[in-house]
Amino acid sequence: MRTRAAGHGPGEDAMHGSLYNHRQAYAVLVVMVLVTLSLDLSRLPMNVMVDPMRKTLGISDVQISLLLGAVGAVPFLVMSLVGGWLTDRLSRRLLMSVAIAIWTLGAATCALAGRFEMLVAGRMLLFVGAGMKLPVAMTWINDAFPPAQRGRAVGAFFVVLGSGPSLAIMLAGVVQRLADGGAFASWASVFGPEPWRATMFLLALPGLLMLPLVFGLRDRRGQPTALGTRAADSVQQAPALPIKLLMTLVSAAALLALVDTANLSWMPTVFTRNFGYDAQQAGFTFGIVTLIAGSAGPLIGGWIGDSLHRRHGLAGRVWLASAAALCCVPLLAVYLVQVPPAWLAVALTLNGACTVTALALTYVNAQSLLPENRRGLGTGMISAATTIVASAGPTLVALSSQHLLGGAMALPQSIALVGGAGSALAALILAGCARGVGRTADGRADISQPAAAPHRR
């Protein structure tokens, strides 16, 4: 069923429950996917050019580790919140364009850096832009699709969040190989003789190609009503915003991110240490597991979630997230037994698919509980919380392996302990949230409903 939104031109029928027609909605999704890939191409090449950079600039492994992690943590956390707050108030086309320009400038600064301090400045700029991106992208996709289709849409977006880094690193390796072979030798007068500089600069340029695509999108929001208030404002005047439900979803998302990071950080080491894989075999296995899990999980989970949403409302999608998190417990328990590495890889692929599915659905469910003018900040809060909590995952595994367990199986057992406990707790939290949502308007009301007409182009 379709309805004609007031103010739309001929042939611009909006999807039921959305201010966008099908073409506009899928245009938003495709461009956000491409923007995310361009960010990965700007951010991740440094991971495969550690040794050339160290040789050129004379920096240590500790300094490299700071560039890959700690240097970007604070800018990312701050801008996740600030970017979310701005998303609720300013044009998303403008904010996304500014974010792209900032992270492209940061990547270019790293490519031209002559000393460590310049690399730090470039990485901080890059993560300022990265922190702004997620709230803008998530709220834009949420607005573009009606509630019954948001699971699939966000699931498709999470595919690139999960598999994009692997693709970006592989492409960075290809470009670096070309650079080492002299493909960009004619550019030495601009970048210097070191091939890694040309590689980093070239892989930052696709971001600039996204600018006209972003400006070509529609940015529709709720139209002021006859009383002079937005539909979202009327929600704000409701008896109470479901703060407890939102906080449970934020907590669940943070735990799921911790489980995912704890597992992925140590998975290659398990295959090398416990199964005798070399680095290439472990890396190939890791890539296959993450690509399949990151692609299949969100798409299948989003499709099932939308089906449950149509039948049972928002509560159905929250229950699915809880079930997906609970499935991770027995799948991670495979670490506890001696199984062939192929079977372990299968179990970890299924576990990854369940984890990413639960995480994607949790983002969708949180957006559905938020009024329009708070979705950006809400998404920024989830992003900040997941980043902070997830960073503790690898350390918890290491501490458990060193102080609680011992022997040859200490590392995989620690992953099973940390991941299983986190997954079980997330499942319980989501189950409690599903019960709470079910008691609120039968779990069917979606607070984040748009008004009947566009607020801006």
N, C-alpha and C positions, 0 to 999 in steps of 0.2 A: 504494500500500500504506500502511495506517495501523496504528499500534500504540497501545495504551492505556497512557498514562503513569500510574504509580502515584500515587495521591493525587488524581487528577482525579475530578470529580463525574460523574454520569451525563450522557452526551451530550457530554462534553468530550474527544473524541479528539484527541490531539496529532498534528500532522503528523510523518511519519517524519523523524527527525533534528532535531526541534524540540520544545521543551516547551510550545508554544502550538498551539491549534487554528487553523483557517483564520480564523474570525471574530476571534479575539484578535490574530492576526498582522497582518491587514489593518487592524484598529483602531489598532495601534501605528503602522503606516505612514501612515495618513491623519492621525492626530493630529500626528505629527512633521512632515508636510508643512505642516499648518495652523500649527503653532508657528513653523516657519521663515518662512512668509509674514508672520506677525505681527511677527517680528523685523525683517524688511525694512521693514514699515510704520513701525516705530519708528525705524529707523536711517537711512533714505534720504530722507525729506522735506526734510532740510536741504539736499540737493543742488539742489533746485528753488526754494529760498527764500533763496538767498545775498544777493541785492540787498536785499530787504526787511529782512533781519536786519542787514546792514551799515548801512542807513539808520537803523534804530531804535537800535542799540547803538553806532554810530560806530566800527566795527572795520574793519580793512584786509583786503585780499585775502590777504595773508600769514597773518593770523590765521585767516581762513576756511579756508585750505589746511591749516593745522595741525589745525583741528577736523575736517576731512574725512579726514585721513590720520594724521599722526604722533601726535596726542593719543591715539588708540585703539590704536596698534600695540603698545605695551608691555603694557597690560592684556590685550589679546587673546592675545598670545603666552604670557604668564605663565599666564593662566587656561586656555588650551588644555592646558597641561601639568598644572597643578594640578587642573583639572576632570577630565582623563583619569585621574589618580591616584585622585581621589575616586570616580569612576565605578566603579572596580574594587572599592570597599570599602563604599559607602553605597547607599541606596535611590535608584534613578534617578528615581522619582516625586518624591522630596524635592529632589534636585539640580535637576531640570528646573523645578520650581515656584519654587525659589529664584532660578534664572537668569532666569526670566520676570519675577519681582517686581523683580529688580535692574535689568534693562534697561528695564522700564516706568517705574520711578522715575527712571532716568537721562533718558529721553525727556521725562518730565514736568518734570524740573529744567531741561532746555533750553528747554521751552516757556515757563517762568515766569522765565527768567534775566533779570536786570537789568544784568548786566555780563559781560565776557568771561570772568572767572575762574569764574563760575557755569556758563557754557557748557562750559568745560573739565572741571569736575567732573561735569557731566551726561554728557558724551561718554565720560569714563573709566568711569563706572558702566555706561553702556550697553554698552561693549565688554567689561567684566568679565562681564556676563551672556552676551554673544555668544560669548565664548571658552569658556564652560562648556557651551554648547549642543551643539556638534558631537560631542564624544566621547560624550555621553549618548545623542544621537539615533542615531548610527551603531552603537554597541554594542547598543542596544535593538532596532533593526531586524535586526541580525545574529543576535541570539538568537531573534527571533520567527520567522524563516524557516529552513527546512532548507538545507543547502549548495547543493543543486541549484536553489534558487529565489532565492538571494541576489542574483544578478546583476540580475534583473528588479526586485527590491525596491529595491536601492540605486540602480539606474538610474532608477526612478520618483522616488526622493528627490532625485537629482541634477537631475531636470527642474526642480524648484522652486528648487534652488540656482542653476541657470543662467538660468531665465526669471523667477524671483521678483523680482529687482531691477528689471527692466524694467516688470513689472506694478505694483510698488510705486510707482515714480516716476510712471507714468501716472496711478495713482489719486491720488497726492499732488497732481499738477497739477489734477485735477478738483476735489478738495476745496478747494485753494487758490483756484481760480476762484470756487467757491461762497462762500468766505469773503470774497474781494474784493468780491463782489456783495452783501454784507451779510447772508448767510444766518445768520451766528452773531453778529449785532450785539447781541443781547440778552445775550450772555455777556461783554460788554465789562467789566462790573463785576468779573469774575473774572480774565480774562486781560489786560485792557487793550484799547485801541483797535486794536492791530495785528492784522490778520487771520491772519498767519502763526503766532501763538501758539496760537490755537484749532485751526488745522490740525494742528500738531504734537501737541497734546494729544489731539485726537480720534483720530488715527491710532495713538497709543500704546495706546489702550484695548482694542483687540482682543486684546492679550496677556493681559489679565486674564480674558477669556472662555475662554482655553485652560486655566486652572487646573483647573476641574472635569473637563475632558476628560482631562488628564494624570493626575489622581487616580483616574479611572475605569479606567485601563489596568492590566493585570497586569504585574508585574515578576518574572518567573521566572528563577531561576538554578539551578545544579547543586546537587542534594541531597548531603549528606555520605554517603559510602559506608559499608559495614560496617566498614571499617578506620578510619573516622573522618576520611577525607580526601576532598576533592572530586575529581571526574574531572580537573579542570584541575590539581590538585595532583599527581596521578599523572603528568601530562605534564611538570610541572616536574622530576620525579625522573628523567625520561628522560635518555639520555646527553648530549644537547645541544639547546639551543634554536637554531633556524636563524637566528642573528643576522645572518649575512652575507646571507641571502636577504631578510630584513626590511629591512636597510639599503639593499639595491639597490632595493627597492620604494619606500622613502622617497625615495631619490635620483631615481628615475624620476618620482615624483609631483611633486617640487619642480621638475624640469625642464619637465614638462608645464604646470604652473601658470605658470612663467616665459614659456613660449611663448604661452600663452593671454592673459596680461596684456599682453605686448609687442604682440601683434596688436590686441587690443581697444582698447588705450589710444590707438593712432595710426590706427586704421581710419577714423574719421570725418574726420580731418585729410587723409588720402589722397584721400578723395572730394571734399573742398572744394578742396584745393590742386592736385590733378592732373586732376580732372574738372570743376571749376567748379561743384560743387554748392553751394547755400546751406546754412545751418545746419539748416533744417527738412528739406531733402531728405537731407542726410547723417545726421541723427538718425533719420529714418524708415527709411532703408536699414540703419543700424546696428541698430535695433530689430527689423526683420524677420529679419536674419541671425541675431541672437542668440536670438530666440524660437524659430525653426525648428531651429537647431542644438542649442540647449539642451533642446528637447523631444524631437526625433526621435532624436538621437544616443544618449543614455543608455538609452532604451526599447528601440531596435533592438539596440544593443550588448549590453544586459543579457539580452535574449532569446537572441541568438546565443551569448553567453557561457555561459548556463545549459545550452544544448544541448551545447556542447563539454565542459562540466563533466561532464555525464552520460556522455559517450562516452569522454573522455580524462582525467577528473579535473581537479585544480587546474591542472595544467600546460597543459591546453587553454585555460583562461581567461587564463592569463598570456600564452600565444602570441597570443591575439586582441588583448590590450592592446598587445603589441609591433607587430603588424601595423597596428593603428589609428594608432599613433604614426608608423610609417614612411609611411603614406599622406599624412600632413601635409606631408612634404617636397615632393613634386611639386605639391600643391595650393597651398602657399605660394609656389612658384616662379612661379606666375601673376603675382605682383607684378613679376617681372623683365621681362615682355614687355608690349607695348602691346595691350591688349584692351579691348573696350567695357566700360563700368562694369557692365552687367548680367551679363556673363560673369564678371567679377571677383567680384561679389556671390554668384553661384552657387558659385564655387570656394571662397570664404571661408565660405559656409554649410556646405559639405561638410567643410572643414577644421575648423570649429568642432565639428561633430558628431563627427568622429574624435578631436579633442583631448579633449572632455568624456567620450566613451566610454572612451578609454584611462585617463583620470584616475579615473573611477568604478570601472572594473574593478580598477585598482591598489589602491584603498581596499578593495574586496571581497577581493582576493587577500591583502592584508596582514592583514586580520582573520582569514582562514582559516588563516594560519600562526601565529597567536597563541593561547595558552591563554586560557581564560575570564577568569582573574584578571589578565590583562595587556592585554586588548583596549582598555580605556579609555585607558590611558597610551599605548599604541601609536598609537591614533587621534589623541590629542593631539599626539604627536611629529610625525606626518605633517602635521597642521594647522599646527603651528608652523613646520615646515620649508618647507612650500609658501608660507606667508605671507612668510617672510623672503626666500626666493629669488625669488618672483614679484615682489616690490617692485623688484627690480633690472631687470626686463624693459624698462620704458619708457626707463630711463636708458641701457641698453645700445644700444637702437635709436637714441636721440638722439646718443650718442657715435660710433656707427658712421656715422651720416649726416653728422656734422660733420667727423670726422677721417679716415675711411677712404674715403668715397665723396663724390661731388659731382654737381652738375647737378640738373635738374628731377626726375629719378627717384631721387634719393638716399634719400628717406624710404621709399618702397616697397621699394627694393632692400635697405635696412637691415633692414626687417621680415622680408624673405625670408631674409636672411643669419642673423639672430639666431634666428628661428623655425625655419628649416630645420636649422640646426646643433643646436639644442636638441631638436628632434623626432627627428633621426637618432640623437643620443646616447641619448635616452630609449628608443628602439626597441632599440638595441644592449644597453642595460642590462637591459631586460625580457626580451630573448631569452636573455641569460645567466642570468637568474633562472629562466626557463622550463626551461632545461636542468638547472639545479640542482634545481628542484622535481621534474623528471622522474626524477632519480636518487634522490629521497627517497620511498620507499614507492610507487614508480611514479607519483608525482604524484597519487595518488588519496586519500591520507589527509588528512582535514581536522582539524587539531589542535584547532580550536575546536568540538569536539563536546560537546553538553550531556549531563548525566547523565540518569537515567531518571525523575527526579521533581523537582517544584518545591521551591526552597529558601524562597521567600517569595512572598506574594501581592502 
